[in-house]
Amino acid sequence: SEAREILNRLIALETKGSAGPIHPAMVYIGLGNIDEAIAWLDKAVEARQSHVVYLKQDAKFDPLRGDPRFEELLHRAGW
């Protein structure tokens, strides 16, 4: 429930332009919701958020490796 509360705050901040979409994506990964994580990462790549440079190597994104949608995001991000 605490993660959901944080997620709601991050989404509200992202909607206002105060936070980037990669942050909700990381919470969704922690919750095991891969579909939502990838949807938010798609927004991060589309927005060219600076944190996407970590997608290729950061262990936080390991649960997504092997998913073709994640591989496509890596390709779009320039990896």
N, C-alpha and C positions, 0 to 999 in steps of 0.2 A: 504494500500500500504506500510505503514511503517513496518507492521508485516511481509509482504512478503520480504521486503528488509533485515530485520533481519534474517529471515528464510534462505535466500540465503547465507548470511554470515556464519550462523551457519553450514549449510550443507558444505560449502567450508572448514570451519575449521575442521569439522568432517572428511572430506575426507583426509585432511592433517594429521589427528591424533592429532589435537590440541584441540578438543572438543569432548565430548561424544554424542552418539545418543539420549540420553534422552532430550537434550536441543531442538533439532528440534521437538521432540515429544510434548513437552509442548507448543510450538508455534502452532503446528497443532491442539492441543486441543483448544487453544484460538480461532483459526480460524473455529472451528467446523468440522474439517476434521478428523473424528474418524478413518477412514481406514488408513490414513497416520500416524496418531498418534500411532496406534497399530503396524504398520509396523516398525516404529522407536523404539518403546519400545521393540519389539521383538529383534531388534539388540542390544539394551542396555542389555537385559537379557542374550542374547547369549554371549556378551562381558563381562558379569559379572561386569558391571559398578557399582560402589559403590552406586550411587544414587537410584538403584532399591530397596534398603531397605525402601524407602519412599512410594513405590507404594501402599502398603496396607492402609496407614493411611493419607497420604497427601491429603487435600481437592482439590488440583489442578487436581487430577485424578478422582474426583467424576463424571465427565461426561462419564467416561468409565465404571463405575460400572454397573454391570448387563449385560454387553456385554460378551458373553461366551469366546471370544478371550482374553479379559482382564483377566477373571477368570483363563484361562489356563496360561497366563503369570505369574499371581500371584503364581500359583501352581509350575511352572518351577523355579520361583525365590525363592521358599522355603517356601511360605506361605501356 
